[in-house]
Amino acid sequence: MIEDIELETLINEVYEYYGFDFGSYSRASLKRRVNRIYQLDGFAYFYEFLSKIRYDPEYYKHVVDEITVNVTEMFRDPSFYSVVRNQILPLLGTKPFIRLWHAGCSTGEEVYSMAILLKEAGLLHKSLIYATDINAKVLETAKKGIFPLRMMKEYSENYRDSGGKEDFSNYYTANYGIAKFDEELAQKMVFSQHNLVSDNSFNEFDVIFCRNVLIYFDNDLQKRAINLFDESLSVLGFLALGTKETIKYSIAPGKYKQLDREKIWRKIR
């Protein structure tokens, strides 16, 4: 196990050598993830671990990938997708073109979930989904639209619980233990690397999803990210966060209205 002082040394060294700043990450979750890598990779001494990160850029990349990967699933929290399906998509349907941003999209399960909802609402043809993550490795996975076949039973249940009426298996082809999702869905997605800590807004969106990413950030960084979303969201657009996340301390009161009990806010001015 690494000590708090060692974690601070690691943060400083990574910033000094590579310019990557973990300083704003929540210390508890950062420590947990670093300890996991430290143990999995079989280090006995912290200085060996630090030296490997310092002098082996490939290993440094591996560490950043491991720290920044977020766990996700298709139609995660079905009640959330039910609100998107029944309350948000009908309002977006009147627009000539719909832009959506999945920030911190990880391996892409939620991006494909959203594409399926848009297809079922008859809106996919006039939508574009931007999917970004800091982690290049997960973006490669997301682009392929390939997920483990063993997960499909659970994803299919989530889909039904969210109000899905189709046969979920129509959306993918099963082969050798993997499920490859339809190219029609992927054609409406743009994947790119984006860092919520240091990068700026790159478009104006009707919906922004950033679910269960901000919990890994400290308060200052959460505020920065939420202000970035605010800048990137059109008036009357929707912002969706994770179950433990809020905009309450970051945005002036009266600018957004919360929908339902779900963590979805509509920008009203």
ABEGO torsion letter per residue (X at the ends): XBBAAAAAAAAAAAAAAAGBBAAABBAAAAAAAAAAAAAAAGBABAAAAAAAAAABAAAAAAAAAAAABBBBBBGBGAAAAAAAAAAAAAAAAABABBBBBBBGAEAGAAAAAAAAAAAAAGAAAABBBBBBBABAAAAAAAAAGBBBAAAAAAAAAAAAAAGBABBAAAABBBBGGBBBBBAAAAAABBBBBBBAAABBBABBBABBBBBGAAAABBAAAAAAAAAAAAAABBBGBBBBBBAABBAAAABBBGABBBBEABBBBBBAX
